[in-house]
Amino acid sequence: MNTLGQRIKTIRESVDMNRQTFATYIKVAGGAELVKQWENDEKKPDENTLEQIAVLGRLPPLCWHVGERLTLMR
């Protein structure tokens, strides 16, 4: 199973951004070093930041907590 850090890195790479550009885009003050810590699972982003990353990756924010896409039943 992918860790949160691996999923963040995958999204960052899929939108073709380096860590500094990614940090600027999602408006976090810690810059590239903070993104590196997330990717290495040393720190975790807060809820608002997770939501911004999820929007960037076009995934529902809840996916970050459960680690998979959810399908709504009709």
PDB file of N, H, CA, C and O in Angstrom:
ATOM      1  N   MET A   1       0.839  -1.180   0.000  1.00  0.00           N
ATOM      2  CA  MET A   1       0.000   0.000   0.000  1.00  0.00           C
ATOM      3  C   MET A   1       0.884   1.242   0.000  1.00  0.00           C
ATOM      4  O   MET A   1       1.921   1.278   0.662  1.00  0.00           O
ATOM      5  N   ASN A   2       0.473   2.238  -0.732  1.00  0.00           N
ATOM      6  H   ASN A   2      -0.370   2.209  -1.270  1.00  0.00           H
ATOM      7  CA  ASN A   2       1.220   3.488  -0.783  1.00  0.00           C
ATOM      8  C   ASN A   2       1.010   4.293   0.488  1.00  0.00           C
ATOM      9  O   ASN A   2      -0.087   4.323   1.045  1.00  0.00           O
ATOM     10  N   THR A   3       2.060   4.937   0.934  1.00  0.00           N
ATOM     11  H   THR A   3       2.952   4.913   0.482  1.00  0.00           H
ATOM     12  CA  THR A   3       1.933   5.827   2.081  1.00  0.00           C
ATOM     13  C   THR A   3       1.407   7.171   1.602  1.00  0.00           C
ATOM     14  O   THR A   3       1.376   7.445   0.402  1.00  0.00           O
ATOM     15  N   LEU A   4       0.997   8.000   2.541  1.00  0.00           N
ATOM     16  H   LEU A   4       1.022   7.777   3.516  1.00  0.00           H
ATOM     17  CA  LEU A   4       0.534   9.343   2.204  1.00  0.00           C
ATOM     18  C   LEU A   4       1.632  10.102   1.466  1.00  0.00           C
ATOM     19  O   LEU A   4       1.363  10.791   0.482  1.00  0.00           O
ATOM     20  N   GLY A   5       2.857   9.974   1.940  1.00  0.00           N
ATOM     21  H   GLY A   5       3.075   9.413   2.739  1.00  0.00           H
ATOM     22  CA  GLY A   5       3.983  10.651   1.297  1.00  0.00           C
ATOM     23  C   GLY A   5       4.187  10.229  -0.140  1.00  0.00           C
ATOM     24  O   GLY A   5       4.468  11.057  -1.007  1.00  0.00           O
ATOM     25  N   GLN A   6       4.045   8.932  -0.394  1.00  0.00           N
ATOM     26  H   GLN A   6       3.816   8.259   0.309  1.00  0.00           H
ATOM     27  CA  GLN A   6       4.184   8.437  -1.766  1.00  0.00           C
ATOM     28  C   GLN A   6       3.076   8.982  -2.660  1.00  0.00           C
ATOM     29  O   GLN A   6       3.319   9.309  -3.822  1.00  0.00           O
ATOM     30  N   ARG A   7       1.859   9.082  -2.122  1.00  0.00           N
ATOM     31  H   ARG A   7       1.662   8.816  -1.178  1.00  0.00           H
ATOM     32  CA  ARG A   7       0.747   9.610  -2.915  1.00  0.00           C
ATOM     33  C   ARG A   7       0.946  11.090  -3.212  1.00  0.00           C
ATOM     34  O   ARG A   7       0.637  11.549  -4.311  1.00  0.00           O
ATOM     35  N   ILE A   8       1.462  11.845  -2.234  1.00  0.00           N
ATOM     36  H   ILE A   8       1.712  11.472  -1.341  1.00  0.00           H
ATOM     37  CA  ILE A   8       1.744  13.262  -2.471  1.00  0.00           C
ATOM     38  C   ILE A   8       2.792  13.401  -3.570  1.00  0.00           C
ATOM     39  O   ILE A   8       2.642  14.219  -4.477  1.00  0.00           O
ATOM     40  N   LYS A   9       3.842  12.607  -3.487  1.00  0.00           N
ATOM     41  H   LYS A   9       3.963  11.942  -2.750  1.00  0.00           H
ATOM     42  CA  LYS A   9       4.900  12.660  -4.501  1.00  0.00           C
ATOM     43  C   LYS A   9       4.351  12.304  -5.880  1.00  0.00           C
ATOM     44  O   LYS A   9       4.705  12.945  -6.870  1.00  0.00           O
ATOM     45  N   THR A  10       3.498  11.298  -5.952  1.00  0.00           N
ATOM     46  H   THR A  10       3.211  10.778  -5.148  1.00  0.00           H
ATOM     47  CA  THR A  10       2.903  10.898  -7.231  1.00  0.00           C
ATOM     48  C   THR A  10       2.096  12.034  -7.839  1.00  0.00           C
ATOM     49  O   THR A  10       2.190  12.294  -9.039  1.00  0.00           O
ATOM     50  N   ILE A  11       1.303  12.710  -7.017  1.00  0.00           N
ATOM     51  H   ILE A  11       1.227  12.499  -6.043  1.00  0.00           H
ATOM     52  CA  ILE A  11       0.516  13.841  -7.534  1.00  0.00           C
ATOM     53  C   ILE A  11       1.439  14.960  -7.981  1.00  0.00           C
ATOM     54  O   ILE A  11       1.246  15.542  -9.048  1.00  0.00           O
ATOM     55  N   ARG A  12       2.443  15.264  -7.168  1.00  0.00           N
ATOM     56  H   ARG A  12       2.600  14.792  -6.301  1.00  0.00           H
ATOM     57  CA  ARG A  12       3.371  16.341  -7.535  1.00  0.00           C
ATOM     58  C   ARG A  12       4.038  16.040  -8.869  1.00  0.00           C
ATOM     59  O   ARG A  12       4.143  16.914  -9.729  1.00  0.00           O
ATOM     60  N   GLU A  13       4.482  14.814  -9.036  1.00  0.00           N
ATOM     61  H   GLU A  13       4.396  14.104  -8.337  1.00  0.00           H
ATOM     62  CA  GLU A  13       5.140  14.436 -10.289  1.00  0.00           C
ATOM     63  C   GLU A  13       4.161  14.393 -11.456  1.00  0.00           C
ATOM     64  O   GLU A  13       4.536  14.703 -12.587  1.00  0.00           O
ATOM     65  N   SER A  14       2.910  14.013 -11.196  1.00  0.00           N
ATOM     66  H   SER A  14       2.605  13.761 -10.277  1.00  0.00           H
ATOM     67  CA  SER A  14       1.927  13.930 -12.285  1.00  0.00           C
ATOM     68  C   SER A  14       1.568  15.302 -12.835  1.00  0.00           C
ATOM     69  O   SER A  14       1.186  15.422 -13.999  1.00  0.00           O
ATOM     70  N   VAL A  15       1.686  16.335 -12.011  1.00  0.00           N
ATOM     71  H   VAL A  15       1.996  16.238 -11.065  1.00  0.00           H
ATOM     72  CA  VAL A  15       1.434  17.694 -12.498  1.00  0.00           C
ATOM     73  C   VAL A  15       2.734  18.384 -12.908  1.00  0.00           C
ATOM     74  O   VAL A  15       2.751  19.576 -13.214  1.00  0.00           O
ATOM     75  N   ASP A  16       3.821  17.611 -12.907  1.00  0.00           N
ATOM     76  H   ASP A  16       3.807  16.643 -12.658  1.00  0.00           H
ATOM     77  CA  ASP A  16       5.122  18.068 -13.400  1.00  0.00           C
ATOM     78  C   ASP A  16       5.615  19.330 -12.698  1.00  0.00           C
ATOM     79  O   ASP A  16       5.954  20.323 -13.343  1.00  0.00           O
ATOM     80  N   MET A  17       5.648  19.275 -11.365  1.00  0.00           N
ATOM     81  H   MET A  17       5.372  18.469 -10.842  1.00  0.00           H
ATOM     82  CA  MET A  17       6.146  20.401 -10.573  1.00  0.00           C
ATOM     83  C   MET A  17       7.295  19.926  -9.696  1.00  0.00           C
ATOM     84  O   MET A  17       7.284  18.807  -9.185  1.00  0.00           O
ATOM     85  N   ASN A  18       8.294  20.803  -9.529  1.00  0.00           N
ATOM     86  H   ASN A  18       8.304  21.712  -9.944  1.00  0.00           H
ATOM     87  CA  ASN A  18       9.317  20.495  -8.536  1.00  0.00           C
ATOM     88  C   ASN A  18       8.738  20.822  -7.157  1.00  0.00           C
ATOM     89  O   ASN A  18       7.644  21.378  -7.062  1.00  0.00           O
ATOM     90  N   ARG A  19       9.453  20.486  -6.108  1.00  0.00           N
ATOM     91  H   ARG A  19      10.342  20.034  -6.186  1.00  0.00           H
ATOM     92  CA  ARG A  19       8.911  20.675  -4.757  1.00  0.00           C
ATOM     93  C   ARG A  19       8.614  22.138  -4.446  1.00  0.00           C
ATOM     94  O   ARG A  19       7.588  22.445  -3.838  1.00  0.00           O
ATOM     95  N   GLN A  20       9.494  23.036  -4.853  1.00  0.00           N
ATOM     96  H   GLN A  20      10.327  22.786  -5.347  1.00  0.00           H
ATOM     97  CA  GLN A  20       9.287  24.451  -4.548  1.00  0.00           C
ATOM     98  C   GLN A  20       8.051  24.993  -5.260  1.00  0.00           C
ATOM     99  O   GLN A  20       7.254  25.710  -4.655  1.00  0.00           O
ATOM    100  N   THR A  21       7.886  24.661  -6.526  1.00  0.00           N
ATOM    101  H   THR A  21       8.534  24.078  -7.018  1.00  0.00           H
ATOM    102  CA  THR A  21       6.718  25.120  -7.282  1.00  0.00           C
ATOM    103  C   THR A  21       5.445  24.546  -6.678  1.00  0.00           C
ATOM    104  O   THR A  21       4.437  25.243  -6.562  1.00  0.00           O
ATOM    105  N   PHE A  22       5.494  23.281  -6.298  1.00  0.00           N
ATOM    106  H   PHE A  22       6.313  22.715  -6.392  1.00  0.00           H
ATOM    107  CA  PHE A  22       4.348  22.617  -5.677  1.00  0.00           C
ATOM    108  C   PHE A  22       3.964  23.328  -4.382  1.00  0.00           C
ATOM    109  O   PHE A  22       2.786  23.601  -4.149  1.00  0.00           O
ATOM    110  N   ALA A  23       4.947  23.627  -3.544  1.00  0.00           N
ATOM    111  H   ALA A  23       5.903  23.406  -3.734  1.00  0.00           H
ATOM    112  CA  ALA A  23       4.689  24.322  -2.278  1.00  0.00           C
ATOM    113  C   ALA A  23       4.086  25.697  -2.523  1.00  0.00           C
ATOM    114  O   ALA A  23       3.172  26.113  -1.812  1.00  0.00           O
ATOM    115  N   THR A  24       4.591  26.396  -3.519  1.00  0.00           N
ATOM    116  H   THR A  24       5.333  26.058  -4.097  1.00  0.00           H
ATOM    117  CA  THR A  24       4.061  27.716  -3.852  1.00  0.00           C
ATOM    118  C   THR A  24       2.628  27.601  -4.350  1.00  0.00           C
ATOM    119  O   THR A  24       1.772  28.401  -3.971  1.00  0.00           O
ATOM    120  N   TYR A  25       2.366  26.619  -5.188  1.00  0.00           N
ATOM    121  H   TYR A  25       3.062  25.970  -5.496  1.00  0.00           H
ATOM    122  CA  TYR A  25       1.040  26.444  -5.780  1.00  0.00           C
ATOM    123  C   TYR A  25      -0.017  26.152  -4.720  1.00  0.00           C
ATOM    124  O   TYR A  25      -1.124  26.688  -4.783  1.00  0.00           O
ATOM    125  N   ILE A  26       0.317  25.306  -3.747  1.00  0.00           N
ATOM    126  H   ILE A  26       1.216  24.871  -3.696  1.00  0.00           H
ATOM    127  CA  ILE A  26      -0.670  24.985  -2.713  1.00  0.00           C
ATOM    128  C   ILE A  26      -0.554  25.915  -1.504  1.00  0.00           C
ATOM    129  O   ILE A  26      -1.236  25.726  -0.497  1.00  0.00           O
ATOM    130  N   LYS A  27       0.306  26.911  -1.615  1.00  0.00           N
ATOM    131  H   LYS A  27       0.860  27.065  -2.433  1.00  0.00           H
ATOM    132  CA  LYS A  27       0.426  27.995  -0.636  1.00  0.00           C
ATOM    133  C   LYS A  27       0.809  27.521   0.764  1.00  0.00           C
ATOM    134  O   LYS A  27       0.115  27.809   1.740  1.00  0.00           O
ATOM    135  N   VAL A  28       1.928  26.788   0.852  1.00  0.00           N
ATOM    136  H   VAL A  28       2.492  26.555   0.060  1.00  0.00           H
ATOM    137  CA  VAL A  28       2.466  26.417   2.162  1.00  0.00           C
ATOM    138  C   VAL A  28       3.774  27.162   2.388  1.00  0.00           C
ATOM    139  O   VAL A  28       4.590  27.295   1.476  1.00  0.00           O
ATOM    140  N   ALA A  29       3.963  27.640   3.594  1.00  0.00           N
ATOM    141  H   ALA A  29       3.299  27.532   4.334  1.00  0.00           H
ATOM    142  CA  ALA A  29       5.114  28.480   3.905  1.00  0.00           C
ATOM    143  C   ALA A  29       6.428  27.715   3.999  1.00  0.00           C
ATOM    144  O   ALA A  29       7.493  28.314   3.852  1.00  0.00           O
ATOM    145  N   GLY A  30       6.382  26.424   4.236  1.00  0.00           N
ATOM    146  H   GLY A  30       5.517  25.937   4.356  1.00  0.00           H
ATOM    147  CA  GLY A  30       7.599  25.652   4.453  1.00  0.00           C
ATOM    148  C   GLY A  30       8.414  25.367   3.209  1.00  0.00           C
ATOM    149  O   GLY A  30       9.550  24.904   3.309  1.00  0.00           O
ATOM    150  N   GLY A  31       7.859  25.634   2.046  1.00  0.00           N
ATOM    151  H   GLY A  31       6.936  26.010   1.965  1.00  0.00           H
ATOM    152  CA  GLY A  31       8.577  25.455   0.792  1.00  0.00           C
ATOM    153  C   GLY A  31       8.949  24.022   0.482  1.00  0.00           C
ATOM    154  O   GLY A  31       8.309  23.073   0.935  1.00  0.00           O
ATOM    155  N   ALA A  32      10.008  23.895  -0.308  1.00  0.00           N
ATOM    156  H   ALA A  32      10.527  24.666  -0.676  1.00  0.00           H
ATOM    157  CA  ALA A  32      10.446  22.593  -0.805  1.00  0.00           C
ATOM    158  C   ALA A  32      10.827  21.641   0.326  1.00  0.00           C
ATOM    159  O   ALA A  32      10.583  20.438   0.232  1.00  0.00           O
ATOM    160  N   GLU A  33      11.418  22.168   1.384  1.00  0.00           N
ATOM    161  H   GLU A  33      11.616  23.146   1.460  1.00  0.00           H
ATOM    162  CA  GLU A  33      11.835  21.310   2.502  1.00  0.00           C
ATOM    163  C   GLU A  33      10.631  20.654   3.173  1.00  0.00           C
ATOM    164  O   GLU A  33      10.688  19.480   3.539  1.00  0.00           O
ATOM    165  N   LEU A  34       9.550  21.399   3.333  1.00  0.00           N
ATOM    166  H   LEU A  34       9.503  22.352   3.035  1.00  0.00           H
ATOM    167  CA  LEU A  34       8.343  20.840   3.940  1.00  0.00           C
ATOM    168  C   LEU A  34       7.729  19.766   3.042  1.00  0.00           C
ATOM    169  O   LEU A  34       7.303  18.720   3.532  1.00  0.00           O
ATOM    170  N   VAL A  35       7.680  20.015   1.743  1.00  0.00           N
ATOM    171  H   VAL A  35       8.026  20.865   1.345  1.00  0.00           H
ATOM    172  CA  VAL A  35       7.152  19.021   0.803  1.00  0.00           C
ATOM    173  C   VAL A  35       8.004  17.754   0.858  1.00  0.00           C
ATOM    174  O   VAL A  35       7.477  16.643   0.804  1.00  0.00           O
ATOM    175  N   LYS A  36       9.318  17.924   0.967  1.00  0.00           N
ATOM    176  H   LYS A  36       9.747  18.826   1.012  1.00  0.00           H
ATOM    177  CA  LYS A  36      10.218  16.767   1.077  1.00  0.00           C
ATOM    178  C   LYS A  36       9.905  15.961   2.340  1.00  0.00           C
ATOM    179  O   LYS A  36       9.901  14.731   2.303  1.00  0.00           O
ATOM    180  N   GLN A  37       9.643  16.643   3.449  1.00  0.00           N
ATOM    181  H   GLN A  37       9.646  17.643   3.479  1.00  0.00           H
ATOM    182  CA  GLN A  37       9.301  15.957   4.697  1.00  0.00           C
ATOM    183  C   GLN A  37       7.981  15.199   4.564  1.00  0.00           C
ATOM    184  O   GLN A  37       7.844  14.102   5.106  1.00  0.00           O
ATOM    185  N   TRP A  38       7.013  15.768   3.852  1.00  0.00           N
ATOM    186  H   TRP A  38       7.124  16.659   3.412  1.00  0.00           H
ATOM    187  CA  TRP A  38       5.749  15.053   3.604  1.00  0.00           C
ATOM    188  C   TRP A  38       6.011  13.796   2.798  1.00  0.00           C
ATOM    189  O   TRP A  38       5.519  12.718   3.131  1.00  0.00           O
ATOM    190  N   GLU A  39       6.794  13.943   1.729  1.00  0.00           N
ATOM    191  H   GLU A  39       7.193  14.819   1.459  1.00  0.00           H
ATOM    192  CA  GLU A  39       7.062  12.816   0.834  1.00  0.00           C
ATOM    193  C   GLU A  39       7.829  11.699   1.539  1.00  0.00           C
ATOM    194  O   GLU A  39       7.701  10.530   1.176  1.00  0.00           O
ATOM    195  N   ASN A  40       8.620  12.056   2.537  1.00  0.00           N
ATOM    196  H   ASN A  40       8.724  13.006   2.831  1.00  0.00           H
ATOM    197  CA  ASN A  40       9.374  11.065   3.312  1.00  0.00           C
ATOM    198  C   ASN A  40       8.611  10.603   4.551  1.00  0.00           C
ATOM    199  O   ASN A  40       9.152   9.876   5.385  1.00  0.00           O
ATOM    200  N   ASP A  41       7.350  11.026   4.668  1.00  0.00           N
ATOM    201  H   ASP A  41       6.911  11.616   3.990  1.00  0.00           H
ATOM    202  CA  ASP A  41       6.482  10.677   5.797  1.00  0.00           C
ATOM    203  C   ASP A  41       7.058  11.099   7.146  1.00  0.00           C
ATOM    204  O   ASP A  41       6.788  10.464   8.166  1.00  0.00           O
ATOM    205  N   GLU A  42       7.852  12.172   7.152  1.00  0.00           N
ATOM    206  H   GLU A  42       8.071  12.688   6.323  1.00  0.00           H
ATOM    207  CA  GLU A  42       8.376  12.715   8.403  1.00  0.00           C
ATOM    208  C   GLU A  42       7.352  13.630   9.059  1.00  0.00           C
ATOM    209  O   GLU A  42       7.286  13.720  10.285  1.00  0.00           O
ATOM    210  N   LYS A  43       6.555  14.306   8.241  1.00  0.00           N
ATOM    211  H   LYS A  43       6.609  14.232   7.245  1.00  0.00           H
ATOM    212  CA  LYS A  43       5.482  15.183   8.709  1.00  0.00           C
ATOM    213  C   LYS A  43       4.263  14.927   7.848  1.00  0.00           C
ATOM    214  O   LYS A  43       4.362  14.360   6.761  1.00  0.00           O
ATOM    215  N   LYS A  44       3.100  15.355   8.351  1.00  0.00           N
ATOM    216  H   LYS A  44       3.020  15.817   9.235  1.00  0.00           H
ATOM    217  CA  LYS A  44       1.864  15.214   7.591  1.00  0.00           C
ATOM    218  C   LYS A  44       1.241  16.596   7.395  1.00  0.00           C
ATOM    219  O   LYS A  44       1.259  17.425   8.306  1.00  0.00           O
ATOM    220  N   PRO A  45       0.691  16.841   6.206  1.00  0.00           N
ATOM    221  CA  PRO A  45       0.024  18.121   5.964  1.00  0.00           C
ATOM    222  C   PRO A  45      -1.256  18.235   6.790  1.00  0.00           C
ATOM    223  O   PRO A  45      -1.852  17.229   7.175  1.00  0.00           O
ATOM    224  N   ASP A  46      -1.670  19.477   7.057  1.00  0.00           N
ATOM    225  H   ASP A  46      -1.186  20.294   6.744  1.00  0.00           H
ATOM    226  CA  ASP A  46      -2.930  19.678   7.766  1.00  0.00           C
ATOM    227  C   ASP A  46      -4.112  19.434   6.818  1.00  0.00           C
ATOM    228  O   ASP A  46      -3.926  19.217   5.621  1.00  0.00           O
ATOM    229  N   GLU A  47      -5.317  19.475   7.368  1.00  0.00           N
ATOM    230  H   GLU A  47      -5.468  19.652   8.341  1.00  0.00           H
ATOM    231  CA  GLU A  47      -6.527  19.170   6.593  1.00  0.00           C
ATOM    232  C   GLU A  47      -6.701  20.085   5.383  1.00  0.00           C
ATOM    233  O   GLU A  47      -7.030  19.616   4.293  1.00  0.00           O
ATOM    234  N   ASN A  48      -6.483  21.388   5.569  1.00  0.00           N
ATOM    235  H   ASN A  48      -6.216  21.769   6.454  1.00  0.00           H
ATOM    236  CA  ASN A  48      -6.651  22.329   4.454  1.00  0.00           C
ATOM    237  C   ASN A  48      -5.658  22.045   3.333  1.00  0.00           C
ATOM    238  O   ASN A  48      -6.007  22.106   2.154  1.00  0.00           O
ATOM    239  N   THR A  49      -4.441  21.742   3.699  1.00  0.00           N
ATOM    240  H   THR A  49      -4.157  21.693   4.657  1.00  0.00           H
ATOM    241  CA  THR A  49      -3.417  21.444   2.700  1.00  0.00           C
ATOM    242  C   THR A  49      -3.731  20.140   1.979  1.00  0.00           C
ATOM    243  O   THR A  49      -3.552  20.041   0.765  1.00  0.00           O
ATOM    244  N   LEU A  50      -4.198  19.138   2.723  1.00  0.00           N
ATOM    245  H   LEU A  50      -4.343  19.218   3.709  1.00  0.00           H
ATOM    246  CA  LEU A  50      -4.596  17.878   2.088  1.00  0.00           C
ATOM    247  C   LEU A  50      -5.689  18.119   1.053  1.00  0.00           C
ATOM    248  O   LEU A  50      -5.686  17.526  -0.026  1.00  0.00           O
ATOM    249  N   GLU A  51      -6.618  18.995   1.400  1.00  0.00           N
ATOM    250  H   GLU A  51      -6.621  19.477   2.276  1.00  0.00           H
ATOM    251  CA  GLU A  51      -7.703  19.300   0.461  1.00  0.00           C
ATOM    252  C   GLU A  51      -7.156  19.972  -0.798  1.00  0.00           C
ATOM    253  O   GLU A  51      -7.581  19.646  -1.907  1.00  0.00           O
ATOM    254  N   GLN A  52      -6.224  20.901  -0.636  1.00  0.00           N
ATOM    255  H   GLN A  52      -5.879  21.165   0.265  1.00  0.00           H
ATOM    256  CA  GLN A  52      -5.628  21.572  -1.798  1.00  0.00           C
ATOM    257  C   GLN A  52      -4.867  20.582  -2.675  1.00  0.00           C
ATOM    258  O   GLN A  52      -4.943  20.654  -3.902  1.00  0.00           O
ATOM    259  N   ILE A  53      -4.140  19.669  -2.060  1.00  0.00           N
ATOM    260  H   ILE A  53      -4.078  19.611  -1.064  1.00  0.00           H
ATOM    261  CA  ILE A  53      -3.397  18.662  -2.820  1.00  0.00           C
ATOM    262  C   ILE A  53      -4.371  17.741  -3.553  1.00  0.00           C
ATOM    263  O   ILE A  53      -4.160  17.394  -4.715  1.00  0.00           O
ATOM    264  N   ALA A  54      -5.440  17.352  -2.858  1.00  0.00           N
ATOM    265  H   ALA A  54      -5.612  17.634  -1.914  1.00  0.00           H
ATOM    266  CA  ALA A  54      -6.436  16.474  -3.468  1.00  0.00           C
ATOM    267  C   ALA A  54      -7.098  17.139  -4.668  1.00  0.00           C
ATOM    268  O   ALA A  54      -7.327  16.493  -5.691  1.00  0.00           O
ATOM    269  N   VAL A  55      -7.403  18.419  -4.547  1.00  0.00           N
ATOM    270  H   VAL A  55      -7.217  18.943  -3.716  1.00  0.00           H
ATOM    271  CA  VAL A  55      -7.995  19.148  -5.674  1.00  0.00           C
ATOM    272  C   VAL A  55      -7.004  19.183  -6.825  1.00  0.00           C
ATOM    273  O   VAL A  55      -7.375  18.998  -7.984  1.00  0.00           O
ATOM    274  N   LEU A  56      -5.760  19.418  -6.500  1.00  0.00           N
ATOM    275  H   LEU A  56      -5.458  19.568  -5.559  1.00  0.00           H
ATOM    276  CA  LEU A  56      -4.732  19.447  -7.533  1.00  0.00           C
ATOM    277  C   LEU A  56      -4.657  18.108  -8.256  1.00  0.00           C
ATOM    278  O   LEU A  56      -4.504  18.066  -9.477  1.00  0.00           O
ATOM    279  N   GLY A  57      -4.761  17.039  -7.522  1.00  0.00           N
ATOM    280  H   GLY A  57      -4.885  17.073  -6.530  1.00  0.00           H
ATOM    281  CA  GLY A  57      -4.718  15.707  -8.116  1.00  0.00           C
ATOM    282  C   GLY A  57      -6.068  15.209  -8.595  1.00  0.00           C
ATOM    283  O   GLY A  57      -6.184  14.085  -9.083  1.00  0.00           O
ATOM    284  N   ARG A  58      -7.089  16.046  -8.455  1.00  0.00           N
ATOM    285  H   ARG A  58      -6.995  16.959  -8.058  1.00  0.00           H
ATOM    286  CA  ARG A  58      -8.466  15.707  -8.857  1.00  0.00           C
ATOM    287  C   ARG A  58      -8.986  14.459  -8.163  1.00  0.00           C
ATOM    288  O   ARG A  58      -9.664  13.627  -8.766  1.00  0.00           O
ATOM    289  N   LEU A  59      -8.656  14.348  -6.901  1.00  0.00           N
ATOM    290  H   LEU A  59      -8.105  15.024  -6.411  1.00  0.00           H
ATOM    291  CA  LEU A  59      -9.158  13.254  -6.075  1.00  0.00           C
ATOM    292  C   LEU A  59      -9.977  13.845  -4.938  1.00  0.00           C
ATOM    293  O   LEU A  59      -9.647  14.923  -4.444  1.00  0.00           O
ATOM    294  N   PRO A  60     -11.034  13.170  -4.514  1.00  0.00           N
ATOM    295  CA  PRO A  60     -11.759  13.661  -3.336  1.00  0.00           C
ATOM    296  C   PRO A  60     -10.827  13.639  -2.115  1.00  0.00           C
ATOM    297  O   PRO A  60     -10.070  12.685  -1.941  1.00  0.00           O
ATOM    298  N   PRO A  61     -10.874  14.673  -1.275  1.00  0.00           N
ATOM    299  CA  PRO A  61      -9.981  14.722  -0.107  1.00  0.00           C
ATOM    300  C   PRO A  61     -10.081  13.497   0.794  1.00  0.00           C
ATOM    301  O   PRO A  61      -9.093  13.118   1.423  1.00  0.00           O
ATOM    302  N   LEU A  62     -11.243  12.877   0.871  1.00  0.00           N
ATOM    303  H   LEU A  62     -12.046  13.185   0.360  1.00  0.00           H
ATOM    304  CA  LEU A  62     -11.402  11.701   1.711  1.00  0.00           C
ATOM    305  C   LEU A  62     -10.474  10.573   1.289  1.00  0.00           C
ATOM    306  O   LEU A  62     -10.081   9.754   2.120  1.00  0.00           O
ATOM    307  N   CYS A  63     -10.118  10.518   0.015  1.00  0.00           N
ATOM    308  H   CYS A  63     -10.436  11.184  -0.660  1.00  0.00           H
ATOM    309  CA  CYS A  63      -9.223   9.467  -0.481  1.00  0.00           C
ATOM    310  C   CYS A  63      -7.881   9.494   0.234  1.00  0.00           C
ATOM    311  O   CYS A  63      -7.251   8.449   0.399  1.00  0.00           O
ATOM    312  N   TRP A  64      -7.437  10.663   0.658  1.00  0.00           N
ATOM    313  H   TRP A  64      -7.949  11.511   0.525  1.00  0.00           H
ATOM    314  CA  TRP A  64      -6.144  10.762   1.338  1.00  0.00           C
ATOM    315  C   TRP A  64      -6.177  10.068   2.688  1.00  0.00           C
ATOM    316  O   TRP A  64      -5.147   9.594   3.167  1.00  0.00           O
ATOM    317  N   HIS A  65      -7.343  10.004   3.303  1.00  0.00           N
ATOM    318  H   HIS A  65      -8.179  10.390   2.914  1.00  0.00           H
ATOM    319  CA  HIS A  65      -7.444   9.392   4.624  1.00  0.00           C
ATOM    320  C   HIS A  65      -7.632   7.885   4.547  1.00  0.00           C
ATOM    321  O   HIS A  65      -7.129   7.153   5.399  1.00  0.00           O
ATOM    322  N   VAL A  66      -8.349   7.416   3.535  1.00  0.00           N
ATOM    323  H   VAL A  66      -8.757   8.011   2.843  1.00  0.00           H
ATOM    324  CA  VAL A  66      -8.597   5.982   3.437  1.00  0.00           C
ATOM    325  C   VAL A  66      -7.640   5.295   2.482  1.00  0.00           C
ATOM    326  O   VAL A  66      -7.518   4.071   2.507  1.00  0.00           O
ATOM    327  N   GLY A  67      -6.957   6.061   1.641  1.00  0.00           N
ATOM    328  H   GLY A  67      -7.056   7.055   1.621  1.00  0.00           H
ATOM    329  CA  GLY A  67      -5.947   5.500   0.760  1.00  0.00           C
ATOM    330  C   GLY A  67      -6.480   4.851  -0.498  1.00  0.00           C
ATOM    331  O   GLY A  67      -5.755   4.122  -1.173  1.00  0.00           O
ATOM    332  N   GLU A  68      -7.719   5.101  -0.819  1.00  0.00           N
ATOM    333  H   GLU A  68      -8.308   5.693  -0.270  1.00  0.00           H
ATOM    334  CA  GLU A  68      -8.279   4.517  -2.035  1.00  0.00           C
ATOM    335  C   GLU A  68      -9.466   5.355  -2.497  1.00  0.00           C
ATOM    336  O   GLU A  68     -10.024   6.143  -1.733  1.00  0.00           O
ATOM    337  N   ARG A  69      -9.833   5.173  -3.738  1.00  0.00           N
ATOM    338  H   ARG A  69      -9.380   4.533  -4.358  1.00  0.00           H
ATOM    339  CA  ARG A  69     -11.008   5.863  -4.264  1.00  0.00           C
ATOM    340  C   ARG A  69     -12.261   5.198  -3.706  1.00  0.00           C
ATOM    341  O   ARG A  69     -12.311   3.981  -3.528  1.00  0.00           O
ATOM    342  N   LEU A  70     -13.259   6.012  -3.439  1.00  0.00           N
ATOM    343  H   LEU A  70     -13.218   7.000  -3.585  1.00  0.00           H
ATOM    344  CA  LEU A  70     -14.519   5.493  -2.940  1.00  0.00           C
ATOM    345  C   LEU A  70     -15.565   5.573  -4.038  1.00  0.00           C
ATOM    346  O   LEU A  70     -15.600   6.540  -4.798  1.00  0.00           O
ATOM    347  N   THR A  71     -16.400   4.582  -4.122  1.00  0.00           N
ATOM    348  H   THR A  71     -16.373   3.796  -3.504  1.00  0.00           H
ATOM    349  CA  THR A  71     -17.492   4.587  -5.078  1.00  0.00           C
ATOM    350  C   THR A  71     -18.788   4.741  -4.297  1.00  0.00           C
ATOM    351  O   THR A  71     -19.079   3.959  -3.392  1.00  0.00           O
ATOM    352  N   LEU A  72     -19.554   5.751  -4.655  1.00  0.00           N
ATOM    353  H   LEU A  72     -19.318   6.386  -5.390  1.00  0.00           H
ATOM    354  CA  LEU A  72     -20.828   5.956  -3.980  1.00  0.00           C
ATOM    355  C   LEU A  72     -21.857   4.983  -4.527  1.00  0.00           C
ATOM    356  O   LEU A  72     -21.967   4.791  -5.738  1.00  0.00           O
ATOM    357  N   MET A  73     -22.598   4.380  -3.634  1.00  0.00           N
ATOM    358  H   MET A  73     -22.509   4.536  -2.650  1.00  0.00           H
ATOM    359  CA  MET A  73     -23.634   3.441  -4.057  1.00  0.00           C
ATOM    360  C   MET A  73     -24.923   4.213  -4.295  1.00  0.00           C
ATOM    361  O   MET A  73     -25.242   5.152  -3.565  1.00  0.00           O
ATOM    362  N   ARG A  74     -25.652   3.814  -5.313  1.00  0.00           N
ATOM    363  H   ARG A  74     -25.393   3.052  -5.906  1.00  0.00           H
ATOM    364  CA  ARG A  74     -26.935   4.466  -5.601  1.00  0.00           C
ATOM    365  C   ARG A  74     -28.042   3.803  -4.844  1.00  0.00           C
ATOM    366  O   ARG A  74     -29.197   4.212  -4.957  1.00  0.00           O
TER     367      ARG A  74
END
